[in-house]
Amino acid sequence: MLLTKLGAEEEKKDPEELEQNLVDLEFQVFRMQENVKEIAKKWQIIGIEQTKEEKWVIVSIVDDGHACKVMLNDCESAYRGVWDFSIQAKYENNSTIHIGDIKGEENKGYGSICMDYLKEHAKDQNVQYIKGDLAKRDWDHLDRLIHFYEKHDFDVEVDYENRCGSIVCEPYC
């Protein structure tokens, strides 16, 4: 059923659009091959995913036992030694990871991809909780943050009067 639906959608596209999609895909695969080689020299690659916009990305991680960072690089541009998106966290103790910052362009699906990998990493490390804070600096995009965290099964508490809050998730749930 799904393949029939996808096939019908592809048939609606004109040949020039299909050709351009194929060229874009070929370029992304070439770029992915090159980027994987370079990223693997610096970070541990943990996945290759497709975004909601059907763009390919490489997911990597660094974890020294005190802090971890899940990073994402797109396959539309060359890897230049830095990530395009990251979730940075520290271990509070053996049972808790605390998200310190999320950096990168929003509304591309990068945050969801990285959060899924952070939760999987937490499970692999037997971490029971992923926590974080909502700070005054977040207030200009608070609604977007609340939506994001709730979408990823976090309990979100907000103190609107004092402009602060907290998030917590049990990755095993």
Secondary structure as the mmCIF struct_conf table of DSSP 4:
data_model
#
loop_
_struct_conf.conf_type_id
_struct_conf.id
_struct_conf.beg_label_comp_id
_struct_conf.beg_label_asym_id
_struct_conf.beg_label_seq_id
_struct_conf.end_label_comp_id
_struct_conf.end_label_asym_id
_struct_conf.end_label_seq_id
HELX_RH_AL_P HELX_RH_AL_P1 LEU A 2 LYS A 12
BEND BEND1 LYS A 13 LYS A 13
HELX_RH_AL_P HELX_RH_AL_P2 PRO A 15 LYS A 42
BEND BEND2 TRP A 43 TRP A 43
STRN STRN1 GLN A 44 GLN A 50
TURN_TY1_P TURN_TY1_P1 LYS A 52 GLU A 53
BEND BEND3 GLU A 54 GLU A 54
STRN STRN2 TRP A 56 ASP A 63
BEND BEND4 GLY A 65 HIS A 66
STRN STRN3 ALA A 67 ASP A 74
BEND BEND5 CYS A 75 SER A 77
BEND BEND6 GLY A 81 VAL A 82
BEND BEND7 ASP A 84 ASP A 84
STRN STRN4 PHE A 85 ASN A 93
TURN_TY1_P TURN_TY1_P2 ASN A 94 SER A 95
STRN STRN5 THR A 96 GLY A 104
BEND BEND8 GLU A 106 GLY A 109
HELX_RH_AL_P HELX_RH_AL_P3 TYR A 110 ASP A 124
TURN_TY1_P TURN_TY1_P3 GLN A 125 ASN A 126
STRN STRN6 TYR A 129 LEU A 134
HELX_RH_3T_P HELX_RH_3T_P1 LYS A 136 HIS A 141
HELX_RH_AL_P HELX_RH_AL_P4 LEU A 142 LYS A 151
TURN_TY1_P TURN_TY1_P4 HIS A 152 ASP A 153
STRN STRN7 ASP A 155 ASP A 159
TURN_TY1_P TURN_TY1_P5 TYR A 160 ARG A 163
STRN STRN8 CYS A 164 CYS A 169
TURN_TY1_P TURN_TY1_P6 PRO A 171 TYR A 172
#
